[in-house]
Structures are given as C-alpha cells and as structure tokens.
Amino acid sequence: MNDDKQILKTIRVYLPDEDATSALAAQLAPMLCGERPAAPPGGRIHLRGDLGAGKTSFTRAFLRAAGIGGRIKSPSYTLLESYNLSNLYFYHLDFYRFSNSNEWVDAGFRDILQENAIVLIEWPEQAGNMLPPPDLDIHLEYADAGRQASLTAHSNKGLLWLTTLVLPPQASRPQEPHDVD
C-alpha cells in the first residue's frame, strides 16, 4: 500500500509484568470502542515483537476490557478470530505463518479493514508493505523482567489515544519522531 507511514507521536513505557500490559490494554479498549475520548468507534492496532513478547496477552486483555466474554483464542493457526459486541466488530489476526506478503490479500482480509471495525494484527510485518498504516503501532520488547512498549501513532485517531493515556510518570518517556529507529 504505502511505505510512507506518517509518525505523529511515539511514547515508550516500561511494563514490569503482565498486569501492566493488561492495564495498558484496558486503557486503550474503551478508546477504540468509542467510549472515551469522544471519537467514533473503530481503529487498527499493529502488534510487533519477538515470540512471547506479549502481543497475544495484550490482545486478550484488550478484548476482555472491551467486553468480550468467553474463550479468547490465539489465531496462530486459524489466522483470524472475530467477535461481535453490540454491532461492533473485532478482528484479531496473526500473520506469523505467512511466507508471502500477498497471503493476507489472498485470504480476503482486506475486506475487514473497515473504519468502524476494531482490528488487531500480530506480526503485520509478514504482510510487507501491503497493509495500510495502523492508527497505532505497538512494539513490545523484552526489558529486564518485563517489557518495553513503544506506541506510535500514525493517524489523528491514534494520536488522540496516545495523548489520552494516563501513564505513570516514571514508566513513560516521550520520544520525538526523529528518535525512532
């Protein structure tokens, strides 16, 4: 699609444990659901990081905080898990097993990238530059016993989410776009 992903803002936050990862997801969920701040529901989040970095844990916590009940499965083998809650559609995709960047298009996933759907994609880099930029890109990296999360807004909606987050002062460090590798 587009190689030029506009970076509006990046913040970094240390997540000392899975509870901190869940708390971050719990803050973002109502924002994408349109509950706060006043923004229409829907949005795309790309989740990056090594195996075991917390992408699926983040997604499960996000879906729980959004109100999804029952079993939340990882789409590692099925590629897609979908949920519906009060006419709001949630799509959790995992592109880890893709060996060709066109596979996501061939699978028909382009159709679910609707403005009013909530789409969380693990391993988006496996689609090459075929995906449109997300509203928010979250990169999780191992750091000591926890994780370092880099959250990058690529849209005005993503920027609104980032500026609305309430992070502990000692846990966050704003970065200017030119500081991002």
Secondary structure, 3 states (H helix, E strand, C coil): CCCCCCCCEEEEEEECCHHHHHHHHHHHHHHHCCCCCCCCCCEEEEEEECCCCCHHHHHHHHHHHHCCCCCCCCCCCCCEEEEEECCEEEEEEECCCCCCCCHHHHCCHHHHCCCCCEEEEECHHHHCCCCCCCCEEEEEEEECCEEEEEEEECCHHHHHHHHHCCCCHHHEEEECHHHCC
